[in-house]
Amino acid sequence: MNRIGALLLGLGTAAVAVGWYITQPVGLPETVSERLTGDALAGERIFLAGGCASCHMGTEDDADPKLLRGGAEFVTQFGTFYAPNISPDPEHGIGGWTQAQFMDAVMRGVSPEGQHYYPAFPYTSYAKADPQDIADLYAYMQTLPADATPSRAHDLGFPFNIRRSLGVWKALYMDRDWVVTGDLTAQESEGRYLAEALAHCAECHTPRDALGGLDTGAWLTGAPNPSGSGRIPAIAGDEFTWTAFDISAYLETGFTPSFDVAGGSMAKVIANLGQLEKSELDAIAAYILRAGQR
């Protein structure tokens, strides 16, 4: 091999090594989970705010929102994702997970096996959460009924079936900074935490770029339905004219100002959020109106 060939080989090897390093899954520091003890009673509030049941409950009409066997189908331009079983079943759910593994999954998108999760799981939002809240959520979810339904594998084609490539995606989009900033009131700050971190409102109501990252410049201004059918409405911007009372009442009851009723996936969201304290719904409403002023 001549010198040029050896140089090219060396550069190629170095590039592969660097790429392998920067795409590796990285969880939370071990000390984060070690210092926390979860409170199951407090975790129920996080469960409701985070909307866990909205995606992970069974798919039948009378599904129990606390039986998280998964199975819901999410069709996107990248392929079809299926919500996994996250019940406390030790084989097919998360019953065998430690608190640290659960926190890595929720806040960093890293599986117990050390693989990247696809961002159909909104860990980019949960990454902003208080670790204590996620520890509480873990404690609560361990009290739920177990179910032995196996999770269904995602239906993805090349190159989206290469999980390692998600390391690059995370480098581009795993931003734990708040989107709505400035001199927020205490109520707006509470609403920001609930809406941006836990309830992950933007995951549906904000448009995405070609790689599936959220367009933060068009925050909450509506988005095409990933399935290709219809559009998810704006909850900020010129198209959105609801008052704080309208928003809070909708999240509590499911009724719009014109007395339409929430349907589809939003009905499941409201079934969870509607159980929060009225002051928390008012805080979300205050945040949404503030987000519309960006």
N, C-alpha and C positions, 0 to 999 in steps of 0.2 A: 504494500500500500504506500502511495506517495504521500508527501507531507500535506498536500491539499486534502486528499481523501481522509487522512488521519484527523486533520483539523475539523473537517465537516462531521466526521463520526463523533468526535469529542463534543462539538457544539450540539449535535443532535441528542447525544446522551445527556448532556447537561440540561437541555431544554425539557426532555422527558422527566428528568429528576425534579426540576423546578415545578413543572406542571403537576407532577404527582404530589409534591409537597403542598402546593397551594390549594389543591382540590380535596385534601383529606378532610374528613368530617371532624369537627372540633366541638366538643361538648363544653359544659360549664366547668369552671374550676372545681375540683373535688371539695374544697372547703365550703362552697356555697351550700350544698345539701347537708353537709356534716353539722352545720350550726343551726339547722332548722328542725323543728318538730311540727308536723302538720296537725291541724285542728279540724276534724271532720265536720263539726257543726258550722264553722266559718266557711268550710269548703263548699257547702251547698250553695251559698251565694255566688261563689266563683263559677260553679257548675252552671247556674242559671244565666249569669251574665255572659259567660263564654259560649253559651249555646251548644254545648257538647251533644245534647240529645238531638238537636236539629239535624245533624248529619249521621249520627251513629246509632240512633234507635232503629228498630226493625222497619222494614218497608211496607208492611201491611197497614191497613187503615186504622186498626185498633191497637197499634203497637204501643207497648209500655215505654214511656220516655225514660224510664230508669233501667231498662233492659237494653244494653248497648251492644247488640249483636252485629250491628253494621249492615252493609249490603246496599246502601243507597248508591245510585249511579250518577256520575258527573261527566257529561260529555263536553270535551273541549277540542280545540284545534290541534292539540298535542296528542290526543288519544282519550280513552275513557278511564276514569278513575273510580274505584269502588271504596266506599268508607269501610274501614276494617272493624273487626270486633275489638272493642275496648272495655268489655266487661271484665270482672275480676277472675275469669276462668284462667287457671294456671297454664293451660296448653294453648288455647286458641285466643285468649285475651291478654290482659296485662297483669293477671294475678301473680305471675312470677317476677314481675319487675320490682326493682328497688325504687325508693324515692328518687335517688340520684338519676337512675335511668329514665324515669318518668319526666323529670325536669329537663334532662337533655333532649328528650323527644319533643316536649311542648315548647321549650324556649330556644332550642337550637336546631331542631329538625334532624336529630341524630338518633338512630335506632339503637337498642341494646346490643345489636350485633356490630355496631360501628359503621352503619351505612347511612347515606343521606335519605331523608324522606322527601317526597315530592311536595312542592309548595301548594298543592291542592289542600294540604293540611296547613292552616294559616299560622305557622310558627313565626313568620316574619312580624305578625302583629303581637302574638303572645310573647315574643322576645322582649317587649317593652314592659311586661308585667312585673310586679313585685315578686321576687322568688318565694316569699312567705305565702303569698296567695296561691302559687302553684303547688307548694308543699301541702297547703290546706286542701286544695283540689284533689291531690293524690290520696290524702287520708279519707276524704269523702267518697271517692270513687271505689275505694276498697270495701266500702259498706254496701255497695249496690249488688243486685243479684248477678250471679255468674251464668254464662251461657256458652255452650260448647260448639256453637256454629263456626266453622272455619272461615277465615277471611278470604275474600276472592282476590286473585291477582289482578293488577291493573292491565289494561289492554293497550299497550303502547308499542309503536313501531320505532325503527331505527331513525335517528340517533337518540330519541327521547327515552329509550329503555336503558341507556347507559347512566346509571346513577352517579357515577363518579363525576360526570360533567356538571352535576348540580353544585359542586364546589365552586365552579366559575360563576354560576348563577347567583349563589349566595354572596360571593365577593362583590357582585354588582348591585344586589338588591337587599342584602341583609343589613338594613340600616335601623338601629335602635333609637334614633332621635325622633322626637315628636315632629309631626308635620305642621300642626297648627301651633304657632309660637307667639310670643309677645306678652303683653301685660294682661294675663287672664285673671278673671276673678276666681275666688275659691270655688264657686259653683262650676264655672267653666273648666277649671283644672280637673275637678272631680269627673265631670262629663267627658273630658278628653281621655282620662285614664280608662273609663268604662267603654267609650266608643272606639278609641284607637287601639288599645291594648287588649281588652277582654272581649267585647262584643264584635270586634273586627269589622265594623260597618263598611269600611273602604274596600274590603276584599270583594264585595259584590257591586258597590255603588260607585267605584272609580274605574275609569278605563285603563287598559293595559297596553303596553307596547308589544312589539313583535315577539319578544322573548318571554312575555307573560309577566313582566314587572309592572307594578302600579305606576301610573302617570301622576305623580304627586302634584304636578302643576294644574291638574284638572280634578283635584280632590273632591270626591263625593258628588260629581256633576253628572252621574249616570254612566251607564256602560252597556255595550251589546251583551246580550245573554250568551255565555260561552257555548251553549248548545246550538247557537245559530238561529234560534227562534225568539223574536221579540227583543225588548230592551229593558234593562233594569233602570228604574227611574232615578232622576237626580234628587238629592236631598240637600243640595247647596247650589248656589248660583242663581242666575236670573230666572231659570225655569221653576224654581222652588219658592213658593209664596206662603207657606204655612207659618203660623205663629208658634211661639213656644208652647202655648196651651194645646194647640193642634197636635204638635209632635208628641208631647207627653201623653195626651189622651189616646193617641193612636197606639203608642207602645204599651199602654195599659189595657186597652179594650179591643184593638184591632179595627176600630172604626175611623175612617177618614173624615175630614171636615164636611164632605158631601155625603156622608153616611154610606159609602161603599165599605165593603169588608175585606180585610187583608186575606189574600189567598196564596196558594203555592207554598214556596219555601218561607215566605215572610210570615205566614200564619204560624209556622213552627217557631220562628224567631220570637214572635210576640208571646207565644205560649210560655216561653222561658222568661223573657224580659219583663213580661207583665206581672211576674211574681216578685220583682224587686220592690224596694221601698219607693213610694211616690217621689220622695226627694231625689232619689237616684235617677228616676226617669226625667224629672225636671232638670237635673244636671246634664243629662244627655241632650235634652232639647236646647239648653243654653249653649252647649258646645257646638251643636249643629248650626245654630244661628251664627255663632262666632266664626265657624269654618267658612260660612258663606260670605264673610267679609274679607277673606284673603285677597 
